């Protein structure tokens, strides 16, 4: 009787253990799936590139950081889409050549801005903490932890382009749209100087950042 009782208890414990292992595997599988999300992986790769540039920042200098980040920005951000939205309604009234020049100038400005902002490493941490579906898009939640320990929340609106996921907008502090800010800035230039004036302004700002002369 004792043997029978022990065997039943053993089977019960074994069954419970199997259930726990199965549950753990389901959780791990879900976590691994989230961790392997192509949209989140795009941001992880972007952060790895930023950290690499920051660690070599003083040695590379402004121009070296810019050259290193230029291809990274080009494959991570959907620059044509972002330029069109930042320019706004005026986009449909400009020529194809002007659209191309505006996209190139905007790309130079974005790259130069990142090269200036992420110029050196002092213990910062970059973390991807999750994501949310937004219709066909994905919002990737992340944070940059400063050397002081203060976290800065940054969210990326990702959209699939072919087989890749690219950044369509950046939300600073989790809620301030970078595109909305740029569109507001660009609108006054467009009103006063037109698209050619905006292209010149973006290139001039990029040149100042790349040369290290920006204030």
N, CA and C of each residue as an Amber inpcrd file, in Angstrom:
protein
   645
   0.8250000  -1.2140000   0.0000000   0.0000000   0.0000000   0.0000000
   0.8580000   1.2610000   0.0000000   1.9380000   1.1620000   0.8010000
   2.8080000   2.3310000   0.8340000   3.4290000   2.5860000  -0.5390000
   3.8680000   1.4640000  -1.1630000   4.4880000   1.5750000  -2.4810000
   3.5000000   2.1850000  -3.4760000   2.2810000   1.7150000  -3.4400000
   1.2530000   2.1960000  -4.3470000   1.0090000   3.6970000  -4.1150000
   0.9540000   4.0780000  -2.8380000   0.7310000   5.4820000  -2.4990000
   1.8830000   6.3440000  -2.9670000   3.1160000   5.8470000  -2.7470000
   4.2930000   6.5940000  -3.1580000   4.3380000   6.7400000  -4.6640000
   3.9670000   5.6610000  -5.3560000   3.9990000   5.7040000  -6.8140000
   3.0010000   6.7190000  -7.3470000   1.8090000   6.7360000  -6.7490000
   0.8120000   7.7050000  -7.1770000   1.2840000   9.1260000  -6.9010000
   1.9110000   9.3220000  -5.7510000   2.4250000  10.6490000  -5.4100000
   3.5140000  11.0570000  -6.3840000   4.3890000  10.0440000  -6.6970000
   5.4780000  10.3280000  -7.6320000   4.9440000  10.7250000  -8.9910000
   3.8950000   9.9820000  -9.4210000   3.3230000  10.3150000 -10.7280000
   2.6900000  11.7100000 -10.7100000   2.0620000  12.0360000  -9.5730000
   1.4500000  13.3660000  -9.4560000   2.4920000  14.4620000  -9.5300000
   3.6090000  14.2280000  -8.8110000   4.6800000  15.2190000  -8.8230000
   5.2860000  15.3340000 -10.2150000   5.4690000  14.1620000 -10.8690000
   6.0370000  14.1660000 -12.2070000   5.1270000  14.9160000 -13.1710000
   3.7990000  14.6730000 -13.0000000   2.8480000  15.3740000 -13.8620000
   2.9000000  16.8720000 -13.6530000   3.0140000  17.2660000 -12.3900000
   3.0970000  18.6970000 -12.0890000   4.3640000  19.2990000 -12.6760000
   5.4610000  18.5370000 -12.5670000   6.7320000  19.0180000 -13.0940000
   6.6580000  19.1950000 -14.6110000   6.0500000  18.1970000 -15.2730000
   5.9010000  18.2850000 -16.7260000   5.0790000  19.5130000 -17.0940000
   4.0000000  19.7400000 -16.3330000   3.1500000  20.9020000 -16.5990000
   3.9180000  22.2060000 -16.4320000   4.7290000  22.2690000 -15.3660000
   5.5090000  23.4790000 -15.1230000   6.5340000  23.7100000 -16.2250000
   7.2060000  22.6300000 -16.6330000   8.1950000  22.7480000 -17.7110000
   7.5230000  23.1930000 -18.9920000   6.3430000  22.5930000 -19.2780000
   5.6110000  22.9530000 -20.4940000   5.2160000  24.4290000 -20.4630000
   4.7430000  24.8760000 -19.2940000   4.3500000  26.2820000 -19.1630000
   5.5550000  27.2020000 -19.3440000   6.6810000  26.7860000 -18.7700000
   7.8940000  27.5980000 -18.8930000   8.3370000  27.6920000 -20.3390000
   8.2320000  26.5710000 -21.0660000   8.6230000  26.5680000 -22.4610000
   7.7330000  27.4780000 -23.2930000   6.4500000  27.5020000 -22.9690000
   5.5270000  28.3890000 -23.6760000   5.9200000  29.8440000 -23.4480000
   6.2260000  30.1730000 -22.1710000   6.6210000  31.5390000 -21.8470000
   7.9230000  31.9030000 -22.5300000   8.8770000  30.9770000 -22.4740000
  10.1670000  31.2440000 -23.1070000  10.0130000  31.3900000 -24.6050000
   9.1530000  30.5670000 -25.1700000   8.9130000  30.6460000 -26.6030000
   8.3250000  31.9940000 -26.9770000   7.3540000  32.4640000 -26.1650000
   6.7500000  33.7700000 -26.4130000   7.7730000  34.8760000 -26.2870000
   8.6140000  34.7830000 -25.2690000   9.6390000  35.7910000 -25.0630000
  10.6430000  35.8020000 -26.1930000  11.0420000  34.5920000 -26.6300000
  12.0090000  34.5090000 -27.7140000  11.4270000  35.0750000 -28.9900000
  10.1260000  34.8130000 -29.2010000   9.4630000  35.3330000 -30.3900000
   9.4600000  36.8430000 -30.3830000   9.1480000  37.4370000 -29.2160000
   9.1410000  38.8990000 -29.1070000  10.5440000  39.4550000 -29.2970000
  11.5300000  38.7490000 -28.7090000  12.9070000  39.2210000 -28.8040000
  13.4150000  39.1590000 -30.2300000  12.8690000  38.2240000 -31.0280000
  13.3420000  38.0350000 -32.3900000  12.5360000  38.8350000 -33.4020000
  11.6310000  39.7000000 -32.9330000  10.8250000  40.5060000 -33.8360000
  11.7150000  41.3260000 -34.7630000  11.4690000  41.2670000 -36.0760000
  12.3070000  42.0360000 -37.0170000  12.2940000  43.5390000 -36.7410000
  11.1420000  44.0780000 -36.3190000  11.0630000  45.5110000 -36.0230000
  11.9590000  45.8790000 -34.8420000  11.8760000  45.0900000 -33.7680000
  12.7230000  45.3440000 -32.6020000  14.1940000  45.1020000 -32.9250000
  14.4630000  44.1050000 -33.7610000  15.8410000  43.8120000 -34.1360000
  16.4640000  44.9710000 -34.9150000  15.6470000  45.6620000 -35.7020000
  16.1510000  46.8350000 -36.4280000  16.6570000  47.8880000 -35.4560000
  15.9010000  48.1180000 -34.3830000  16.3120000  49.1100000 -33.3870000
  17.5360000  48.6260000 -32.6150000  17.5790000  47.3350000 -32.2870000
  18.7560000  46.7990000 -31.6030000  20.0120000  47.0020000 -32.4540000
  19.9140000  46.7290000 -33.7370000  21.0660000  46.9090000 -34.6320000
  21.4600000  48.3800000 -34.7140000  20.4550000  49.2350000 -34.7450000
  20.7180000  50.6760000 -34.7820000  21.4440000  51.1210000 -33.5140000
  20.9900000  50.6330000 -32.3720000  21.6290000  50.9850000 -31.1120000
  23.0600000  50.4440000 -31.0360000  23.2790000  49.2620000 -31.5550000
  24.6380000  48.7080000 -31.5740000  25.5660000  49.5950000 -32.3900000
  25.0560000  50.0850000 -33.5160000  25.8540000  50.9740000 -34.3640000
  26.1400000  52.2910000 -33.6560000  25.1330000  52.8360000 -32.9750000
  25.3400000  54.0800000 -32.2280000  26.3910000  53.9090000 -31.1350000
  26.2920000  52.7980000 -30.4000000  27.2670000  52.5460000 -29.3270000
  28.6850000  52.4090000 -29.8830000  28.8060000  51.7240000 -31.0140000
  30.1320000  51.5490000 -31.6310000  30.7230000  52.8990000 -32.0210000
  29.8880000  53.7740000 -32.5760000  30.3510000  55.1080000 -32.9650000
  30.6940000  55.9370000 -31.7280000  29.8830000  55.8340000 -30.6940000
  30.1390000  56.5940000 -29.4710000  31.4660000  56.1870000 -28.8290000
  31.7450000  54.8990000 -28.8410000  32.9850000  54.4210000 -28.2230000
  34.2220000  54.9130000 -28.9760000  34.0620000  55.1670000 -30.2650000
  35.1760000  55.6890000 -31.0620000  35.0030000  57.1780000 -31.3590000
  33.9770000  57.7830000 -30.7320000  33.5830000  59.1400000 -31.0660000
  34.6860000  60.1640000 -31.1500000  35.4700000  60.3670000 -30.0910000
  36.5200000  61.3830000 -30.1360000  37.5680000  61.0960000 -31.2050000
  37.8700000  59.8180000 -31.4260000  38.8640000  59.4500000 -32.4430000
  38.3230000  59.6940000 -33.8440000  37.0580000  59.3290000 -34.0660000
  36.4530000  59.5170000 -35.3820000  36.2630000  60.9910000 -35.7090000
  35.8920000  61.7800000 -34.7140000  35.5770000  63.1740000 -34.9590000
  34.2310000  63.3100000 -35.6550000  33.7200000  64.5390000 -35.8230000
  32.4070000  64.7460000 -36.4320000  32.2700000  64.1380000 -37.8290000
  33.2780000  64.3170000 -38.6710000  33.1940000  63.7950000 -40.0350000
  33.2520000  62.2720000 -40.0610000  34.0950000  61.6850000 -39.2200000
  34.1930000  60.2330000 -39.1640000  32.9180000  59.6080000 -38.6410000
  32.3130000  60.2320000 -37.6270000  31.0480000  59.7220000 -37.1080000
  29.9630000  59.8160000 -38.1690000  29.9680000  60.9140000 -38.9040000
  28.9770000  61.0900000 -39.9680000  29.1320000  60.0150000 -41.0440000
  30.3540000  59.8070000 -41.5080000  30.5880000  58.7990000 -42.5630000
  30.2020000  57.4050000 -42.0960000  30.4590000  57.1020000 -40.8300000
  30.1330000  55.7730000 -40.2960000  28.6260000  55.5780000 -40.1760000
  27.9220000  56.6280000 -39.7650000  26.4840000  56.5050000 -39.5320000
  25.6450000  56.6590000 -40.7990000  26.2010000  57.2540000 -41.8340000
  25.4050000  57.5240000 -43.0440000  24.7300000  56.2710000 -43.6170000
  25.4590000  55.1680000 -43.8330000  24.7710000  53.9720000 -44.3470000
  23.8120000  53.3600000 -43.3340000  24.1120000  53.5120000 -42.0540000
  23.2390000  52.9780000 -40.9990000  21.8990000  53.7130000 -41.0120000
  21.9490000  55.0370000 -41.0800000  20.7280000  55.8400000 -41.1370000
  19.9490000  55.5130000 -42.4070000  20.6540000  55.3430000 -43.5160000
  20.0050000  55.0670000 -44.7910000  19.2120000  53.7790000 -44.8100000
  19.7110000  52.7500000 -44.1090000  18.9930000  51.4740000 -44.1060000
  18.0270000  51.3280000 -42.9260000  18.1140000  52.2200000 -41.9400000
  17.2690000  52.1150000 -40.7510000  16.0450000  53.0120000 -40.8370000
  16.1900000  54.1880000 -41.4230000  15.0940000  55.1530000 -41.5270000
  14.4900000  55.1250000 -42.9300000  13.1760000  55.2850000 -43.0100000
  12.5080000  55.4320000 -44.3080000  12.5570000  56.9110000 -44.6700000
  13.7090000  57.3460000 -45.1710000  13.9450000  58.7680000 -45.4070000
  13.0020000  59.3830000 -46.4440000  12.6910000  58.6910000 -47.5610000
  11.7380000  59.2930000 -48.5060000  10.3690000  59.5620000 -47.8780000
   9.8690000  58.5920000 -47.1110000   8.5720000  58.7640000 -46.4490000
   8.6390000  59.9000000 -45.4290000   9.6770000  59.9210000 -44.6240000
   9.8030000  60.9330000 -43.5770000   9.9470000  62.3280000 -44.1700000
  10.6970000  62.4330000 -45.2680000  10.8640000  63.7430000 -45.9170000
   9.5350000  64.2440000 -46.4530000   8.7860000  63.3420000 -47.1060000
   7.4880000  63.7310000 -47.6760000   6.5510000  64.2390000 -46.5800000
   6.4980000  63.5430000 -45.4470000   5.6190000  63.9690000 -44.3670000
   6.1040000  65.2550000 -43.7060000   7.4160000  65.4100000 -43.5870000
   7.9600000  66.6130000 -42.9560000   7.7290000  67.8500000 -43.8360000
   7.7970000  67.6780000 -45.1550000   7.5500000  68.7920000 -46.0720000
   6.0640000  69.1300000 -46.1060000   5.2230000  68.1030000 -46.0310000
   3.7780000  68.3380000 -45.9800000   3.1470000  68.5480000 -47.3430000
   2.0570000  69.3350000 -47.3980000   1.2980000  69.5060000 -48.6480000
   2.1260000  70.0400000 -49.8130000   3.1900000  70.7780000 -49.5270000
   4.0190000  71.3480000 -50.5970000   4.6910000  70.2670000 -51.4370000
   4.7740000  69.0430000 -50.8850000   5.4860000  67.9550000 -51.5710000
   4.9120000  67.6720000 -52.9580000   3.6080000  67.6620000 -53.0620000
   2.9760000  67.3080000 -54.3400000   3.1810000  68.3680000 -55.4120000
   3.5960000  69.5620000 -55.0280000   3.7600000  70.6390000 -55.9960000
   5.1910000  70.8790000 -56.4430000   6.1260000  70.0170000 -55.9960000
   7.5250000  70.2040000 -56.3930000   7.9370000  69.1150000 -57.3840000
   9.0190000  69.3740000 -58.1020000   9.4590000  68.4510000 -59.1470000
  10.1130000  67.2070000 -58.5600000  10.2680000  66.1800000 -59.3950000
  10.9300000  64.9600000 -58.9500000  12.3630000  65.2200000 -58.5220000
  13.0360000  66.1210000 -59.2370000  14.4190000  66.4670000 -58.8820000
  14.4720000  67.1280000 -57.5140000  13.5300000  68.0280000 -57.2540000
  13.4860000  68.6930000 -55.9470000  13.1490000  67.7090000 -54.8270000
  12.2700000  66.7460000 -55.1100000  11.9420000  65.7220000 -54.1110000
  13.1890000  64.9140000 -53.7610000  13.9610000  64.5530000 -54.7880000
  15.1980000  63.7840000 -54.5630000  16.2010000  64.6080000 -53.7620000
  16.3550000  65.8820000 -54.1230000  17.3060000  66.7450000 -53.4130000
  16.8690000  66.9880000 -51.9700000  15.5680000  67.1290000 -51.7800000
  15.0520000  67.3400000 -50.4220000  15.2840000  66.1030000 -49.5610000
  15.0720000  64.9170000 -50.1400000  15.2860000  63.6660000 -49.3970000
  16.7570000  63.5040000 -49.0280000  17.6440000  63.8140000 -49.9620000
  19.0790000  63.7140000 -49.6910000  19.5030000  64.7160000 -48.6150000
  18.9730000  65.9410000 -48.6900000  19.3190000  66.9660000 -47.7040000
  18.7860000  66.5900000 -46.3250000  17.5630000  66.0560000 -46.2840000
  16.9910000  65.6370000 -45.0090000  17.7970000  64.4820000 -44.4190000
  18.2010000  63.5290000 -45.2740000  19.0270000  62.4170000 -44.8140000
  20.3630000  62.8900000 -44.2610000  20.9790000  63.8670000 -44.9160000
  22.2420000  64.4260000 -44.4280000  22.0420000  65.0800000 -43.0660000
  20.9370000  65.8210000 -42.9450000  20.6570000  66.5150000 -41.6900000
  20.4120000  65.5310000 -40.5520000  19.6100000  64.4890000 -40.7970000
  19.3330000  63.4760000 -39.7680000  20.6290000  62.7890000 -39.3500000
  21.4350000  62.3900000 -40.3280000  22.6970000  61.6990000 -40.0220000
  23.6400000  62.5940000 -39.2370000  23.7710000  63.8400000 -39.6590000
  24.6580000  64.7780000 -38.9710000  24.1800000  65.0500000 -37.5460000
  22.8650000  65.0760000 -37.3590000  22.3090000  65.3040000 -36.0180000
  22.6540000  64.1520000 -35.0820000  22.5020000  62.9120000 -35.5620000
  22.8610000  61.7550000 -34.7380000  24.3690000  61.7210000 -34.4700000
  25.1720000  62.0830000 -35.4680000  26.6270000  62.0910000 -35.2940000
  27.0490000  63.1080000 -34.2440000  26.2850000  64.1970000 -34.1360000
  26.6030000  65.2280000 -33.1420000  26.0820000  64.8580000 -31.7600000
  24.8800000  64.2830000 -31.7040000  24.2720000  63.9550000 -30.4110000
  24.9590000  62.7760000 -29.7330000  25.4010000  61.8160000 -30.5170000
  25.9940000  60.5980000 -29.9570000  27.4910000  60.5990000 -30.2530000
  28.1760000  61.5290000 -29.6260000  29.5760000  61.7920000 -29.9630000
  30.5870000  61.0750000 -29.0800000  30.1570000  60.5990000 -27.9040000
  31.0980000  59.9200000 -27.0260000  30.3650000  59.0080000 -26.0580000
  31.0860000  58.0240000 -25.5440000  30.5050000  57.0330000 -24.6440000
  30.9600000  57.2950000 -23.2150000  29.9780000  57.3260000 -22.2940000
  30.3230000  57.5290000 -20.8840000  29.4840000  56.6180000 -19.9890000
  29.1990000  55.4100000 -20.5120000  28.4680000  54.4380000 -19.7190000
  26.9810000  54.3490000 -20.0100000  26.5110000  54.9790000 -21.0880000
  25.0920000  54.9200000 -21.4250000  24.6800000  53.4870000 -21.7980000
  23.4080000  53.1920000 -21.5860000  22.8490000  51.8960000 -21.9700000
  21.6620000  52.1100000 -22.8950000  21.5530000  51.2580000 -23.8990000
  20.4470000  51.3180000 -24.8530000  19.6320000  50.0360000 -24.6960000
  18.3450000  50.1940000 -24.4420000  17.5180000  49.0150000 -24.1740000
  16.2320000  49.0410000 -24.9930000  15.9150000  47.9010000 -25.6170000
  14.6180000  47.7080000 -26.2590000  13.7670000  46.9540000 -25.2530000
  12.6330000  47.5370000 -24.8620000  11.8710000  46.9650000 -23.7500000
  10.5310000  46.3610000 -24.1540000  10.1660000  46.4550000 -25.4290000
   8.9080000  45.8510000 -25.8610000   8.3920000  46.5030000 -27.1220000
   7.2350000  46.0450000 -27.5730000   6.6420000  46.6200000 -28.7710000
   5.1270000  46.4580000 -28.7400000   4.4540000  47.2860000 -29.5410000
   3.0010000  47.2420000 -29.6350000   2.5920000  47.3110000 -31.0990000
   1.5850000  46.5370000 -31.4830000   1.0610000  46.5890000 -32.8450000
   0.2410000  47.8570000 -33.0150000   0.4390000  48.5290000 -34.1410000
  -0.3290000  49.7240000 -34.4840000  -0.8640000  49.5230000 -35.9050000
  -1.9940000  48.8180000 -36.0170000  -2.5170000  48.4050000 -37.3290000
  -1.4300000  47.5980000 -38.0370000  -0.9730000  48.0670000 -39.1980000
   0.0730000  47.3360000 -39.9250000   1.4680000  47.7080000 -39.4390000
   1.5450000  48.7180000 -38.5750000   2.8370000  49.1860000 -38.0670000
   3.1230000  48.5820000 -36.7000000   4.3470000  48.8100000 -36.2390000
   4.7470000  48.3640000 -34.9020000   5.4330000  49.5200000 -34.1900000
   5.0450000  49.7380000 -32.9500000   5.6710000  50.7610000 -32.1210000
   6.6560000  50.0610000 -31.1830000   7.9400000  50.3140000 -31.3850000
   8.9860000  49.6990000 -30.5670000   9.3300000  50.6390000 -29.4150000
   9.2040000  50.1340000 -28.2020000   9.5020000  50.9190000 -27.0050000
  10.9450000  50.6860000 -26.5770000  11.6400000  51.7520000 -26.3000000
  13.0320000  51.6280000 -25.8730000  13.3610000  52.7340000 -24.8840000
  14.5410000  52.6440000 -24.3360000  15.0080000  53.7190000 -23.4640000
  16.5220000  53.7810000 -23.5160000  17.0050000  54.9900000 -23.3810000
  18.4410000  55.2200000 -23.2620000  18.6980000  55.6270000 -21.8200000
  19.5010000  54.8340000 -21.1370000  19.8150000  55.1140000 -19.7390000
  21.1290000  55.8940000 -19.6960000  21.0510000  57.1220000 -19.2280000
  22.2450000  57.9530000 -19.1460000  23.2200000  57.4050000 -18.1110000
  24.4480000  57.9080000 -18.1470000  25.4570000  57.4630000 -17.1870000
  25.0130000  57.7380000 -15.7520000  24.1780000  58.7490000 -15.5720000
  23.6780000  59.0950000 -14.2430000  22.6030000  58.1320000 -13.7660000
  22.1150000  57.2740000 -14.6810000  21.0440000  56.3480000 -14.3430000
  19.6720000  56.8420000 -14.7630000  19.5860000  58.0730000 -15.2490000
  18.3030000  58.6370000 -15.6780000  17.8850000  58.0240000 -17.0190000
  16.6930000  57.4440000 -17.0880000  16.2370000  56.8520000 -18.3470000
  15.5250000  57.8770000 -19.2340000  15.7530000  57.7900000 -20.5260000
  15.0600000  58.6220000 -21.5060000  14.2640000  57.6800000 -22.4040000
  12.9420000  57.8170000 -22.3900000  12.0770000  56.9320000 -23.1640000
  12.0190000  57.3950000 -24.6180000  12.2760000  56.4790000 -25.5350000
  12.1860000  56.7630000 -26.9680000  11.3900000  55.6430000 -27.6270000
  10.3940000  56.0300000 -28.4210000   9.5740000  55.0450000 -29.1180000
   9.7340000  55.2560000 -30.6220000   9.7820000  54.1470000 -31.3450000
   9.9700000  54.1950000 -32.7870000   8.7570000  53.6020000 -33.4960000
   8.1990000  54.3590000 -34.4310000   7.1160000  53.8380000 -35.2570000
   7.7510000  53.1460000 -36.4510000   7.5520000  51.8350000 -36.5280000
   8.1880000  51.0210000 -37.5600000   7.1600000  50.5840000 -38.6050000
   7.5870000  50.5980000 -39.8640000   6.7220000  50.1330000 -40.9490000
   7.5360000  49.2370000 -41.8710000   6.8940000  48.1840000 -42.3480000
   7.5960000  47.2280000 -43.2020000   7.7730000  47.8090000 -44.6030000
   8.9960000  47.6950000 -45.1170000   9.3240000  48.1330000 -46.4650000
  10.0010000  46.9660000 -47.1640000   9.2440000  46.2350000 -47.9670000
   9.7680000  45.0050000 -48.5450000   9.9290000  43.9720000 -47.4520000
  11.1550000  43.4840000 -47.2810000  11.4250000  42.5190000 -46.2080000
  11.9840000  43.1990000 -44.9580000  12.2020000  44.5070000 -45.0310000
  12.8150000  45.2390000 -43.9210000  11.7710000  46.0340000 -43.1410000
  12.0970000  46.3090000 -41.8780000  11.2980000  47.2080000 -41.0440000
  12.1130000  48.4740000 -40.8480000  11.5110000  49.6180000 -41.1780000
  12.2350000  50.8840000 -41.0830000  11.4980000  51.8780000 -40.1890000
  12.2730000  52.7910000 -39.6410000  11.7190000  53.8270000 -38.7730000
  10.9550000  54.8450000 -39.6170000   9.7050000  55.1160000 -39.2300000
   8.8810000  56.1310000 -39.8860000   8.7350000  57.3930000 -39.0380000
   8.9140000  57.2410000 -37.7320000   8.8500000  58.4000000 -36.8390000
   9.5110000  58.0240000 -35.5210000   9.9680000  59.0350000 -34.8100000
  10.6010000  58.8510000 -33.5070000   9.8450000  59.7060000 -32.5000000
   9.4680000  59.0940000 -31.3740000   8.7510000  59.8160000 -30.3340000
   9.6810000  60.0270000 -29.1390000  10.1500000  61.2470000 -28.9920000
  11.0340000  61.5850000 -27.8840000  10.2280000  61.6560000 -26.5990000
  10.8200000  61.1560000 -25.5240000  10.1350000  61.0410000 -24.2290000
   8.8540000  60.2290000 -24.3820000   8.8120000  59.4160000 -25.4260000
   7.6900000  58.5110000 -25.6340000   6.4730000  59.1180000 -26.2800000
   6.4520000  60.4540000 -26.4940000   5.2200000  61.0770000 -26.9880000
   5.4130000  62.2480000 -27.9390000   6.5940000  62.8260000 -28.0210000
   6.8190000  63.9910000 -28.8880000   7.2900000  63.5160000 -30.2490000
   6.4490000  63.6830000 -31.2640000   6.7620000  63.2160000 -32.6100000
   7.8680000  64.0650000 -33.2350000   8.9510000  63.3880000 -33.6430000
  10.0430000  64.0810000 -34.3140000   9.5700000  64.6550000 -35.6500000
   8.7490000  63.9030000 -36.3720000   8.2560000  64.3740000 -37.6580000
   7.3640000  65.5990000 -37.5130000   6.4990000  65.5930000 -36.5080000
   5.6250000  66.7450000 -36.2810000   6.4450000  67.9820000 -35.9510000
   7.5070000  67.7900000 -35.1620000   8.3870000  68.9070000 -34.8130000
   9.0760000  69.4490000 -36.0510000   9.6140000  68.5450000 -36.8850000
  10.3010000  68.9620000 -38.1070000   9.3410000  69.6580000 -39.0710000
   8.1360000  69.1150000 -39.1830000   7.1560000  69.7110000 -40.0940000
   6.8310000  71.1450000 -39.6800000   6.7310000  71.3730000 -38.3820000
   6.4740000  72.7180000 -37.8790000   7.6430000  73.6490000 -38.2040000
   8.8650000  73.1460000 -38.0430000  10.0560000  73.9480000 -38.3370000
  10.1620000  74.2470000 -39.8260000   9.8870000  73.2260000 -40.6360000
  10.0580000  73.3750000 -42.0840000   8.9990000  74.2880000 -42.6970000
   7.8100000  74.3250000 -42.1040000   6.7070000  75.0780000 -42.7120000
   7.0430000  76.5560000 -42.8560000   7.6980000  77.1310000 -41.8480000
   8.0320000  78.5550000 -41.9200000   9.0890000  78.8150000 -42.9930000
  10.0470000  77.8970000 -43.1270000  11.0750000  78.0420000 -44.1670000
  10.4340000  77.9260000 -45.5410000   9.5230000  76.9620000 -45.6930000
   8.8450000  76.7710000 -46.9740000   8.0190000  77.9970000 -47.3580000
   7.3610000  78.6130000 -46.3910000   6.5570000  79.7940000 -46.6750000
   7.4210000  80.9640000 -47.1480000   8.5870000  81.1080000 -46.5390000
   9.4360000  82.2550000 -46.8330000  10.4000000  82.0240000 -47.9950000
  10.8940000  80.7610000 -48.1200000  11.9620000  80.5150000 -49.0920000
  11.6580000  79.4230000 -50.1150000  10.5370000  78.7240000 -49.9290000
  10.2090000  77.6510000 -50.8670000  11.0530000  76.4110000 -50.6270000
  10.8560000  75.4130000 -51.4770000  11.5450000  74.1370000 -51.2910000
  13.0520000  74.2680000 -51.4840000  13.4830000  75.1180000 -52.4240000
  14.9280000  75.2870000 -52.6260000  15.5770000  75.9110000 -51.3950000
  14.8480000  76.8040000 -50.7480000  15.3640000  77.4040000 -49.5190000
  15.4720000  76.3690000 -48.4090000  14.4830000  75.4520000 -48.3260000
  14.5350000  74.4010000 -47.3100000  15.7020000  73.4560000 -47.5680000
  15.9120000  73.1010000 -48.8180000  17.0330000  72.2120000 -49.1670000
  18.3570000  72.8580000 -48.7710000  18.5020000  74.1390000 -49.0840000
  19.7390000  74.8530000 -48.7290000  19.9130000  74.9410000 -47.2230000
  18.8130000  75.1890000 -46.5120000  18.8790000  75.2850000 -45.0550000
  19.3030000  73.9690000 -44.4350000  18.7180000  72.8490000 -44.8890000
  19.0660000  71.5390000 -44.3530000  20.5260000  71.1970000 -44.6370000
  20.9900000  71.4800000 -45.8480000  22.3870000  71.1920000 -46.1900000
  23.3470000  72.0690000 -45.3900000  22.9560000  73.3150000 -45.1910000
  23.8090000  74.2290000 -44.4130000  23.9190000  73.7620000 -42.9600000
  22.7820000  73.3480000 -42.3820000  22.8090000  72.8500000 -41.0030000
  23.6280000  71.5650000 -40.9030000  23.4670000  70.6920000 -41.8900000
  24.2370000  69.4440000 -41.8880000  25.7260000  69.7290000 -41.9870000
  26.1050000  70.6550000 -42.8690000  27.5230000  71.0060000 -43.0440000
  28.1090000  71.5450000 -41.7330000  27.3370000  72.3720000 -41.0330000
  27.8220000  72.9390000 -39.7690000  28.0360000  71.8490000 -38.7320000
  27.1100000  70.8760000 -38.6680000  27.2370000  69.7640000 -37.7040000
  28.4330000  68.8770000 -38.0610000  28.5900000  68.5910000 -39.3560000
  29.6670000  67.7040000 -39.8030000  31.0380000  68.3390000 -39.5580000
  31.1110000  69.6460000 -39.7330000  32.3910000  70.3340000 -39.5410000
  32.7020000  70.6020000 -38.0850000  31.6680000  70.3980000 -37.2200000
  31.8570000  70.6700000 -35.8010000  31.6810000  72.1240000 -35.4540000
  31.1330000  72.8990000 -36.4180000  30.9750000  74.3440000 -36.2060000
  29.6010000  74.7100000 -35.6710000  28.6980000  73.7300000 -35.5480000
  27.3340000  74.0310000 -35.0920000  27.3570000  74.5010000 -33.6400000
  26.5150000  75.4400000 -33.3500000  26.4260000  75.9690000 -31.9720000
  25.5050000  75.0820000 -31.1540000
